[in-house]
Amino acid sequence: MRIGINALFLQKPATGMGQHLLHLLEGLDSLDEKDQQYVLLAPRFRRAYTVRAPQLSDRFREVEVVSALARLGENVEQVWWEQVGIVRAGTREHIDLLHCPYWTNPLWSPWPTIVTIHDVIQFVLPEYAWRKISRVYFSIVSRSARRADAIITVSERSKHDIVKLLRLSPDRIHVISNAVDDSLFPVRDPWLLQGVRERYAIGPRFVLYFGGFDMRKNVPRLIEGYSRLPEALRREYQLVIAGRYQ
């Protein structure tokens, strides 16, 4: 079987979607399924990966589709790619199945499609939903998701939200939880751990937040919630917020 994968987010490997895709590909490559071939489809591939390039076997092949619409901006190119470009590329590559590891899949495709919807935050929070472009995009991806043959999501909470928002049968939605990167956790080097603790003045027990600073992450509420903990707990557990704030 030739499985096409929307590899758009390999262009942005440091993002959550990029990391999800990177580890999905490495996980698929670790499976003993030699009859499966994977075609990675994208409008372009970034050769100088900012994190690390996926080291994949010859069962994976990159197919780059450059669009003339790129000059009109990244958003225009992305919508064209998701709805038109990927269908053309998949047809040319004779794929049997298309997996879109982020919301959205094409409105129409000649093969079965699977789409992963991580959450619906950007389409329900007023801070995002008021924008006209967001409403138009939501209309497109909602119709696309309803036409998918299967939907994957990462939690029962997200499944509940998708069912409610898109009015879909729960039977069409499959929950597969995210995993932890084995190369990062747990850290067993005592000197490395001690060095980080000393550099950032971190005590022996702490709560770590490392989820970004976009408004939907609601970091101010995290800080407020921590401040309401009993003083004894706050003395025992530090709140450590990591990341790059801009």
Secondary structure per residue as TSV (DSSP state, phi and psi in degrees):
chain	resnum	aa	ss	phi	psi
A	1	M	-	360.0	138.0
A	2	R	E	-103.9	114.7
A	3	I	E	-106.1	120.8
A	4	G	E	-87.4	139.6
A	5	I	E	-128.2	128.2
A	6	N	E	-70.1	106.4
A	7	A	-	-102.3	26.5
A	8	L	G	-52.6	-41.2
A	9	F	G	-80.7	2.5
A	10	L	G	-67.2	-16.8
A	11	Q	G	-70.5	-21.7
A	12	K	-	-128.8	65.9
A	13	P	T	-67.7	-17.3
A	14	A	T	-84.6	-10.0
A	15	T	S	-81.0	166.6
A	16	G	H	-60.1	-44.3
A	17	M	H	-63.5	-39.4
A	18	G	H	-64.0	-43.1
A	19	Q	H	-65.5	-40.7
A	20	H	H	-58.7	-47.8
A	21	L	H	-64.3	-44.9
A	22	L	H	-55.8	-48.5
A	23	H	H	-76.0	-28.5
A	24	L	H	-60.9	-46.6
A	25	L	H	-63.2	-43.2
A	26	E	H	-66.3	-35.5
A	27	G	H	-66.3	-43.3
A	28	L	H	-62.2	-37.7
A	29	D	H	-68.1	-24.3
A	30	S	H	-79.9	-12.9
A	31	L	S	-76.6	145.7
A	32	D	-	-88.7	69.1
A	33	E	-	-130.2	77.4
A	34	K	T	-68.5	-17.1
A	35	D	T	-83.9	-4.0
A	36	Q	-	-93.0	129.0
A	37	Q	E	-116.1	138.8
A	38	Y	E	-118.6	130.0
A	39	V	E	-112.3	113.3
A	40	L	E	-88.0	114.9
A	41	L	E	-108.1	130.8
A	42	A	E	-158.4	153.8
A	43	P	S	-67.4	-23.5
A	44	R	-	-166.2	156.9
A	45	F	-	-117.4	132.3
A	46	R	-	-83.2	118.5
A	47	R	S	-78.3	-34.4
A	48	A	S	-91.4	76.6
A	49	Y	-	-61.5	134.6
A	50	T	S	-77.6	-19.7
A	51	V	S	-107.6	-73.5
A	52	R	-	-168.2	145.3
A	53	A	-	-79.1	145.0
A	54	P	-	-68.1	133.7
A	55	Q	-	-98.6	96.5
A	56	L	-	-116.6	158.2
A	57	S	-	-76.5	178.5
A	58	D	T	-75.1	2.7
A	59	R	T	-76.4	-9.0
A	60	F	E	-111.9	136.3
A	61	R	E	-136.7	133.6
A	62	E	E	-88.0	133.4
A	63	V	E	-125.1	114.6
A	64	E	E	-98.2	131.9
A	65	V	-	-124.1	102.5
A	66	V	-	-86.1	131.0
A	67	S	-	-105.8	141.9
A	68	A	G	-67.8	-16.9
A	69	L	G	-75.9	-6.7
A	70	A	G	-57.7	-30.9
A	71	R	G	-69.1	-15.9
A	72	L	G	-86.5	-3.1
A	73	G	-	119.2	156.9
A	74	E	H	-63.6	-39.1
A	75	N	H	-66.0	-43.0
A	76	V	H	-63.2	-45.7
A	77	E	H	-61.2	-39.8
A	78	Q	H	-64.5	-44.5
A	79	V	H	-64.7	-42.8
A	80	W	H	-59.3	-43.7
A	81	W	I	-62.4	-47.1
A	82	E	I	-65.5	-32.3
A	83	Q	I	-103.5	-26.7
A	84	V	I	-124.2	-54.3
A	85	G	I	-58.8	-43.3
A	86	I	H	-69.5	-30.6
A	87	V	H	-68.0	-43.9
A	88	R	H	-62.0	-45.1
A	89	A	H	-65.1	-44.1
A	90	G	H	-64.1	-37.5
A	91	T	H	-65.4	-43.5
A	92	R	H	-64.2	-32.3
A	93	E	T	-90.5	0.2
A	94	H	T	57.5	46.7
A	95	I	-	-75.9	158.8
A	96	D	S	-104.9	-19.9
A	97	L	E	-152.7	143.6
A	98	L	E	-117.9	128.3
A	99	H	E	-114.5	123.4
A	100	C	E	-107.1	107.0
A	101	P	S	-80.2	11.0
A	102	Y	S	-147.4	158.1
A	103	W	S	-70.3	97.5
A	104	T	-	-153.5	155.9
A	105	N	-	-102.6	162.0
A	106	P	-	-67.8	149.5
A	107	L	S	-59.6	-35.9
A	108	W	-	-134.6	137.8
A	109	S	-	-149.9	150.7
A	110	P	S	-81.8	0.5
A	111	W	S	-129.5	164.2
A	112	P	-	-59.4	146.1
A	113	T	E	-128.1	143.5
A	114	I	E	-123.0	133.7
A	115	V	E	-126.8	139.4
A	116	T	E	-100.4	123.4
A	117	I	-	-113.6	108.7
A	118	H	-	-72.3	-41.9
A	119	D	-	-165.9	177.0
A	120	V	-	-120.4	20.8
A	121	I	H	-55.7	-45.6
A	122	Q	H	-68.2	-12.3
A	123	F	H	-107.3	0.4
A	124	V	H	-121.8	-25.5
A	125	L	S	-72.8	130.6
A	126	P	H	-56.5	-32.6
A	127	E	H	-61.0	-24.4
A	128	Y	H	-105.1	-40.8
A	129	A	H	-69.0	-19.9
A	130	W	T	-71.0	-22.5
A	131	R	S	-71.3	135.6
A	132	K	H	-59.5	-43.0
A	133	I	H	-62.3	-33.7
A	134	S	H	-67.3	-40.0
A	135	R	H	-66.3	-40.7
A	136	V	H	-64.7	-46.0
A	137	Y	H	-64.1	-40.6
A	138	F	H	-61.5	-39.3
A	139	S	H	-60.7	-41.9
A	140	I	H	-66.7	-51.4
A	141	V	H	-71.1	-27.3
A	142	S	H	-66.4	-46.5
A	143	R	H	-63.4	-38.3
A	144	S	H	-63.0	-46.1
A	145	A	H	-62.0	-38.0
A	146	R	H	-64.4	-24.5
A	147	R	H	-92.4	-6.8
A	148	A	-	-66.3	148.7
A	149	D	S	-76.2	-26.9
A	150	A	E	-155.1	151.1
A	151	I	E	-124.5	133.3
A	152	I	E	-108.3	138.8
A	153	T	E	-138.1	174.1
A	154	V	S	-105.5	-4.0
A	155	S	-	-158.8	159.8
A	156	E	H	-65.3	-32.4
A	157	R	H	-63.6	-45.3
A	158	S	H	-65.2	-38.2
A	159	K	H	-59.7	-45.2
A	160	H	H	-58.9	-44.0
A	161	D	H	-65.0	-40.1
A	162	I	H	-66.4	-43.9
A	163	V	H	-58.3	-44.7
A	164	K	H	-68.8	-44.4
A	165	L	H	-74.2	-42.1
A	166	L	H	-98.2	-5.4
A	167	R	T	56.5	52.1
A	168	L	-	-107.7	157.4
A	169	S	-	-70.5	135.1
A	170	P	G	-58.8	-24.4
A	171	D	G	-66.2	-19.5
A	172	R	G	-86.7	-7.2
A	173	I	E	-113.5	127.8
A	174	H	E	-117.3	128.2
A	175	V	E	-92.2	120.3
A	176	I	-	-129.3	110.6
A	177	S	-	-70.0	151.8
A	178	N	-	-68.1	156.6
A	179	A	-	-114.1	176.5
A	180	V	-	-101.8	140.1
A	181	D	-	-69.4	113.1
A	182	D	T	-63.5	-22.2
A	183	S	T	-77.2	-12.7
A	184	L	T	-109.7	-30.4
A	185	F	S	-130.5	142.9
A	186	P	S	-81.2	156.0
A	187	V	-	-86.2	121.9
A	188	R	-	-110.2	-2.6
A	189	D	-	-80.5	107.2
A	190	P	H	-63.8	-32.8
A	191	W	H	-69.9	-39.0
A	192	L	H	-64.4	-45.1
A	193	L	H	-60.9	-45.6
A	194	Q	H	-64.6	-39.2
A	195	G	H	-62.7	-41.4
A	196	V	H	-67.8	-42.1
A	197	R	H	-59.5	-44.2
A	198	E	H	-69.4	-39.6
A	199	R	H	-63.5	-39.5
A	200	Y	H	-108.6	10.8
A	201	A	T	54.5	50.0
A	202	I	-	-98.4	131.0
A	203	G	-	-78.4	-176.4
A	204	P	S	-68.7	-27.0
A	205	R	S	-128.1	133.6
A	206	F	E	-158.9	162.0
A	207	V	E	-108.8	121.6
A	208	L	E	-103.1	128.2
A	209	Y	E	-112.2	129.3
A	210	F	-	-144.3	51.8
A	211	G	S	-115.4	13.1
A	212	G	-	89.5	173.9
A	213	F	-	-125.3	16.4
A	214	D	-	-61.2	152.9
A	215	M	G	-59.3	-29.8
A	216	R	G	-70.5	-14.8
A	217	K	G	-75.6	-22.6
A	218	N	-	57.1	48.3
A	219	V	H	-62.5	-37.8
A	220	P	H	-56.6	-36.0
A	221	R	H	-69.2	-34.6
A	222	L	H	-60.1	-47.0
A	223	I	H	-63.8	-41.1
A	224	E	H	-62.8	-43.6
A	225	G	H	-62.9	-41.5
A	226	Y	H	-62.6	-40.0
A	227	S	H	-65.2	-19.7
A	228	R	T	-89.8	-5.2
A	229	L	S	-66.6	153.4
A	230	P	-	-56.1	146.0
A	231	E	H	-57.3	-35.7
A	232	A	H	-62.4	-39.5
A	233	L	H	-69.0	-39.5
A	234	R	H	-67.3	-31.0
A	235	R	H	-70.3	-33.7
A	236	E	H	-81.0	-36.9
A	237	Y	S	-118.9	120.9
A	238	Q	E	-80.1	151.5
A	239	L	E	-98.8	116.1
A	240	V	E	-110.5	118.1
A	241	I	E	-109.8	117.6
A	242	A	-	-113.8	152.7
A	243	G	S	134.7	-178.6
A	244	R	-	-108.1	115.8
A	245	Y	-	-99.1	128.2
A	246	Q	-	-121.2	360.0
